[in-house]
Amino acid sequence: MQKRLPIGIENFEDMINEDYYYIDKTGLIKQLIAEKGLVNLFTRPRRFGKSLNMSMLRYFFEIGNDPKIFEGLEISKEKELCDQYMGKFPVISISLKGAKAGDYQTAKHMMKYIVGGEARRIYQRMSEDQLNETHKEEMKRLMEYEMEDTTLMAALWNLSLILKEYYGKKVIILIDEYDVPLDKAFENGYYNEMIILIRNMLEQALKTNDNLYMAVLTGCLRIARESIFTGLNNFNIFSITDQYFDEYFGFTDKEVKEMLKYYGAPEAFDETKKWYDGYRFGNEDIYCPWDVINHCKALKVDKEAIPQPYWINTSGNYIIKRFIEKANQQTRREIEQLIEGKAINKEIRLELTYNELDNTIENLWSVLFATGYLTQQGKPQGRTYSLTIPNESIRQIFIEQIQEWFKETTRKDENRLKDFCKAFEEGDAQAIEQQFTQYLIKTISIRDTFTSKKENFYHGVLLGLLSYDPDWYITSNTESGDGYSDIMIEVEHKQMGIVIEIKYAENVKALDQACEKALKQIKEKHYDQKLEEEGYETILNYGIACYKKRCKVLLQEKK
């Protein structure tokens, strides 16, 4: 019987004991001990296994956990290391990914719930008769979900003190997704309040804590030290540019090949690589685990399953939206180049404060790189990186956000849209040509290698613009005559029908010829037959040809 696919499984014990397919990342433990600083921060994009690795660390280090779950895994070969470190430490483990809300009070309450829940978990592992009365009272305060703000700020320090005195050993603190509360606070306008809370919690726990043996944090962004970790010494940061731990977050080529083979779909490797590979961590080429696992699930049911951008559904992709909104004409051209598969050279700042994130478009390039929407190609030259879109999955995210942005911006100018639609009814090919060209200049072009896909882009833009008129009945790729017309419009109150066929020209000089080809196709395949059968008195056939941001429109009228 095949192992189950671990979609959304972030608890290491469940991963092993419930027989999920696990790609062994326990080698991270050995390297962490070898490279150990007092505080260790791993920055990786979303859905790259950070939470599962943090759970693995808790089950390895924490006193009282069952060591059998590591039998047969890579770390079990390190007998001396396991004897010295496995099950030898009290551990505080929290994830802040749930501390996100539209306002500060709600977010703060969620932080209390997270910390209170961890205090309850720790308390249940203790013997009451071995706790002194002072610590019992303090634990009760820490387990209270309505704790005072000052109790919350000192909670991690107090828990570490109690654990140190109870077990007689220094404590390991694990904080997963430490920057999620800051990200949501920045997005929703309460960043200043949240930064004070986070800074107080972390400085007490990590900077001036004699009870601390080691801390490990994960997040998407490497937040500037001066905003949270002021004065913290012995601080290791392992970002996506570092060679340390490069293979332990995400899947490698070898691991993906083995996984596809296990689930009986080795022939799907090339397409899986095209869609989900392309991230560069240190010296390793890395796949997004979330995408690969979900694609394997689809392949189990259908060996010819088409890859999907699963990552899109795990976030609102706020950063790309802000990036496109702030883009000037030069940046829009650069986005077009990225979507075409080309590289862009940009100076990257790996350490920012949230207040700086979208101060400038240049800072947003850095954020897109750090969060996985862009990756590096080759070696950086100082702080200048050659950036590309990693794979087809991320490319689809860019395309989706561009389309949404274009729809939102064009809808704001209703008079212009009304005039554009009116030109189609009036048979004014010159006005259509001028106005459509202006829209193409404004948008960010998505040009594919294949001509059919290039035509799909212009088809989509035009369809979005024409769908503005509520009195029109519009259909796309509708069967009529001997084929399928690109766009068909029925204007019932004017007894008018409109047929549009779109072609992509190979160069500017070929625009006229492409228009004529489009009109010829309408005629030969009788695309207007359906409209004739409906009894429309006037039928306007448009051949529209596009090349980059240029277009040509020809009209053929039938009465």
N, C-alpha and C positions, 0 to 999 in steps of 0.2 A: 504494500500500500504506500502510495506517495506521501511524503510529508506535506503538511498544509503550508500554504503561502502566508507569510507573516505580515499581512496588510494591517498597518496601524498598531502592531504589537511593539510596545516599548518597555515591557517588563521582562528582564533577562531570565528570571526563573520560569515564567510562563513560556518564553521562547524555547527553552531547553526541555522542560518537563512535559509540555503539551505537544511536543513533537512537531514543531514548526521547522521549516527549512532555515538553517542558520549559517551564514557565511562568517567564518571564525575571525573575529577581530580582537581576540584576547591577547594578542601580541602587544597591543597598546599598553597593557598593564606593565609589562617588563620595561618598555621604553619610558613610560611615565616615571617609574621608580628611578631609572637611570638618569633621567633629565630633571628630576624633581626640583622645583623651586618651592618656596613657601606658598605662593599662589600661582596657579597655572590656568591660563585662559586659552580656550580653543575657539576660534571663529570659523564657522562654516555656514553655507547657505541652509535654508530650510530643507527638511526632508532628506538629510544626508546621514542619519543615524546617530545624531548627537545624544538624543534622549536614551536610546538603547545602550549606548556605550556608558553613559552615566549610571544607568541601572546596573550594568555589568560591574562597574567599579564598586558600587555599594555592596553587591552580593559577594564580591571577592574580599573586600577589606573588613566588612562589618563582623563584629563579634556575634556569634550565635547562629550564623547562616550555615546552611548545609554545603560542605565543600564538594559533595558528589556531583553537583551540577557542572563542575569544571572538568570532570573526568573525560579524558579523550580529546580535550581541546588543547590548543597550542601551548597555553600557559602551564598546563599540567606537566609538561616536559621539564619545566624549570623547578625541580624538586626543592632545591635549597631556598630559592626565592619564595616558593609557596609556604615552606615551613616557617619562614621568617615573617611573612606579611599576610598570608591568607587567614582571615578571621581573627585578626589581632588588634583591631581598632574600633572604638565607638565612632559611629558615622551619623552626621546630620545630612539629610538629602532632601532638597526641595526643588521643585520646578516652578518657575515664575511665568510659564507660558499661559496660564489661566488668569493672570492678573492684568486683564485688559478690559477696559470699559470706556464708555463715552464721557464719563466725568470722574473727577478725582476721588470723591467720597466712595463711589462704588468700587473703583480700582483698589483703594486702600482697604475696604472691607474684604475684598477678595484676597489681598495679601495676608490679612489676619487669618482668614480661613485656611490658607495654604500653610502658614507657620503653625497655626493651632493644630492642624491635622498631623503635621510632622511631630509636634510635641506629644500628641496622643499616641502615635506609633511608638515613639521612644519610651514613653511611660509604661506602655503595655509589655515591654521587654525587660522591665526592671522588677525587682522584688521590693514591695513597699517597706518591708521590715529592715531593708538595708539603706533606705533613704532617711536622712535626718529631717526633722520637722521643717526647718527652713527651706530645704530643697523641695519638700512636698508642697509647701505653700506656693513656692515659685513656679513649680510645674503646673499647679492648678491655674495660676494666672496665665501661663503660656498656652494652656489648652483651651482657654476661654476665647471663643470666636469674637467676642465683643471687647477684647482687651484694650487697654489704654494705648494711645499713640506712642507714648514713651516706652511702654512695654514692648510694642512691636519693634521699635527701632533698636532695642537692646536684646531682642529675643535670641538671635543666633549666638551672641556672646554669652548670654545667661545659660542657654542650653549646653554650650561647649564647657562652661565652668562646671555645671552639674554632672555632665558625663565624665569629665576628667576626674572629678573627685569620686564619682561612683565606681568607675572602672580602674582608676589609677593609671590611666594612659591618655596621652594627648589625642585630640580628636581630628578626624577628617571631615571637612565640610564640602559638600557637592551642591552647586547651584546651577541648575539647567536653565537655559534661555534667560539669562540675567537681564538682557536688554529689551525683552518684550514689553514690560511695563513702560519703559522710556519711549519706545517706538509708538505705542498707542497714546501715551500722554502727549507726545509731540504732534501726532496726527489730530488729536481732539482738543488741543489748546490748554492742557494743564501740566505742561512740562516742568515749569519752575517748581511746583509743589512736589511733583513726583521725584525730581532729581534730589531734593533735600531729603526725602524719605529714604531713597535707595542709598544715597551717600552715607547717611547715618547708620543704616543697617550694615553696610559692607565695611565701612571704615572700622567700626567697633569689632566686627567679627574677624576681619582679615589683617588689619594694620596693627592694632594694639591688643593682641590676644595671645597671652602666654600659654593658653590651653590648646592652641592650634598646632597640629602636626603638619597638615597639608590641606590646601583648598584647591578644588578644580571647578572652573566655571566654563560654561559654553554660551555662545550667542552668535548672532549673524554679523554684528559689527564690532569693531575694535574701538570702543568709545575712548575718547581722549582721556588720558590718565588724570589730567587736572580737573576733570568734571566729576570724577568719582573716586579715583584711587590716589589722591594726592599724598605724596610722601611715602608711598608703599615701596619698600625695598624687596629684593629677592622675588621679583615678579616676572614670570615667564609668559610670553605671548606667542602662541603658535597659530599663525594666520594661514590663509590659503596659499601664500607665496613661500612658506617655509617648507623645507624638505623633511623636517621632523614630523612624524606621524602622518605622512602624506597619503599612505594607503589604508589608513584605519577609519576614514570617514568616506562613505561611498563605496562603489564596487569597481574592481579593476576588470580589464579585458578578460583575463583568465577566469575570474570568478563568474562573470556573465556567461561566458562560453559553457562553463560547467553547469550553471543553473539551467540554461536553455536545453542542454543535453539531458539533464535529469528529468525535465518535464516534457521530453520528447519533441523538442522543436529546435534542433541545432541549425536548421536551414534558415531560421529567423534572425541569425546573428547580425548579418550585414545591415538589415533594416533597423534592428534594435540599436546598433551602433550609430547609425545616421541620426536617429531620433533622440537618443538619451546619453550618448557619450559626449566628449568635447570639453569637459571641465578639466582644468589643469591645476592640481594641488601639488606644490613643490615640483618634483620630477615625475609625478604620476599622472597619466590620463585616467579620468574618473567618470563613472556613470552615476546618474541620479538614482538611488535605490528605490525611491517611491515609484518612479516611472517604470523601472525595470520589473519590479514585483507585480505591479498592476498589469503590465503588458503580458507577463507570464500567465497571469490569471486568465486573460482573454485568450491566449494561445492554447490553454488547456481545453477550452470549449471549442475553439475554431482555429485550426492550424494556419489559416490564412488571415487571421485577424489583423486589421490595419492598425498601426500604432496611433495612439491618441496623446494629446498634451495633458496628461493627468495632473501635472504640477499646477496648471492653471486653476484647478478647483480647490487648491489648498490655501489660497490667499486672494485678497482683493487686488493684488498687484498695484498697490498705491504708488510705489516709487516710479514705475514706468509711466503711470498716468501723469504724475507731477512732471516727470522729465519731458514728456511730449508737450504738455501745456506750456512749459517754459522755453521750449526750443525756438531759437531764432532761425532765420533762413539757412545759415551755415550748418547749424546742428541738424536741421531737417535733411539737408543733403547728406550729412554724415550717417544719419539713421538709414537713409535709402541705401547707402553703400554697405552698411552692416547687413541689412536684409538681403542684399545681393550676394552676401558671403564674403565681402571684402573686410579688411582690417583697418582700424583707425588708431593712430598714435595719440595717446593722451597722457598727461602727467597725472599720476594717481597719488592721492593722500590716503594712507591706510588708517590714520587716526584722526577722527573728527569728533566734535561735540554735536549733539543733535541740533543745537541752535544754528549750526553751520551747514547742515545737510543740504538744504536747498536755497541757501543764500545766493549761490551762483550755479550756473549750469555745469561749470567745471567740477564742483563738488559732487553733483549728481552722477557724473561719470564714475567717480570713485565709489559711490554707494552701489551703483549697478554692478560694478566689478566685485565688490565685497559680498553682495547678496546673491551672486550666481547668475544674474541676467547677462553678464558679459564674462568672458574668460580671457586669459593671456595667451598669446601666440609667441613662442620663442622666449628668449631671455630678455628681461627689461634692461633698458639703458638708463641706469640711475633710477629716477622716479618716473621715467617715461615707459609706458607699456604699450604693446601692440595688442589692441582689443578686438575680439570678434564675438559674435553670437555663438554660443557653444554648440547648439544642435537644432534640429527641426522643431522640437517641442517648445523651446524658448522663442524661436522665430515666430511660431504661431501666437504666442503671448503678445509679442510686439505687434503683429498684424491685427490681432483682436483689439488691442488698446488704441491703435491708430484709427481703426474704423469707428470705434466708439467716439474718439475725440473729434473726428471729422463730422460725424453725425451731429454731435452736440454743438459744434461751432457753426455749422451751416444753418441749423435750425434757428439760431439767434437772429439771423437776417431774413425775416419772413418775406419782406417786399422783394428782395432779390430772388428768392426761390419762386415766388409767385410769377415774377417776370420771366423766369427761366421756363417754367411750365407753360406759361401763356404763349411763348415763342413756338412751342411744339404744336399747339392748337392752330396757330396762325400760319404755320408753314414757313416760318422765318428762319431758314437754314443758317443765314449769316449771323443772326443774333444768337442762335444756339451755339454755333461754333465759337463765337467770341466769349460767351459766358461760361461754356464748359471748359474752355482753355484757362480762364481765370480760376475756376475751381481746381483744375489740375495743378496749376502753379501753387495754389495754397496748400494742397494736401501733400502727404508724404507718399511717394509712389512705392508700390510693392511690385517689383518686376521679377518674374520668374524666368528660368532658362527656356521653358517650353512656351511656344507661341500661344497655345490654348490657355495656359495659366495666366499669361499676360493679358489676354482678352478677358479672362474672368475678373481680373482686378478692375478694369475699366467698366465692365458690366456691373460689378457691385457698386462702384461709385455712382454711376448714372442711375441705377435702380434706387439707391438710397435718396438721391436728390428728387427724382420724379415721384417717389412715394409720398411726398409732402401734400399733394393736392387731394383733399378728402372726397372730391366729386369724381375722381377717376377710379376705374376698376383695373388694376394692374396685375398681370401675370408674367412670370418669368419662365423661360424654357418650356413654353406651352406647345403641345402637339397641335399642328395645324397644317393642312395640305399634306405634303410628303416629308415633313420633318418637324423640327422644333424651333420656333422663333426665339430670339434672345429675349426681347421685351415686347409685350403686346398691351396696348392701352385701349380701354373702351370708355368714351365720353358720351354717355347715354343721352344727357340733356341736349347735346348738340348733334346727335346722330352721327358721331364721328368715331372712326377707329384709327389707331396709330400702330405701326409695326416698326421695330427698330432692330437692325442687325449691326453688330459691332465687330470690327476687324482690327488687328494689330499690324501696322506697317513696319517694314524692316528699316526704313529711313524716312526722312522728311519728304524726299522726292516721290516716294511711293504712296503718299497719302491719297491722292486722287484715284489712283488705280485700285487701292484697297476699298475706297468708298464705292466705286463702280462694281467691284466684286461682291460687295455686300448687297447692293441693290439687285444685282443679277441673281444672287442666291435667293432673295425674297421672291423674285419673279419665277425662277425655275422650280422652286420647291413649293410654290403657292402658299406662302406663309399667311397671305391675306385672305385665304379661302374661308376661314372660320368667320372673319368679320363680314365677308360678303353674304355668307349664309345667314348671319344674324340680321342682315338687312340694313347695314349702316350706309348712309347716303354718301359720306365722304370718307375716303381711306387715304392716309398719308403714310408712305413708306420712306423710312430714313436709313441711309447707309452712313454709318459713323466710323471713321478710321482714326486711330490714335498712334502716336509715336512719342514715347517719353511724356513730356508735358505739352505736346502739340496735338491738335485734332483737326479733322476736316469733316464737314457734314454736307451730304447731298440729299435732295428731296425728290421723290417721285410720287406724284399725286394721282389718285384714281377717283373718278366721280361716276 
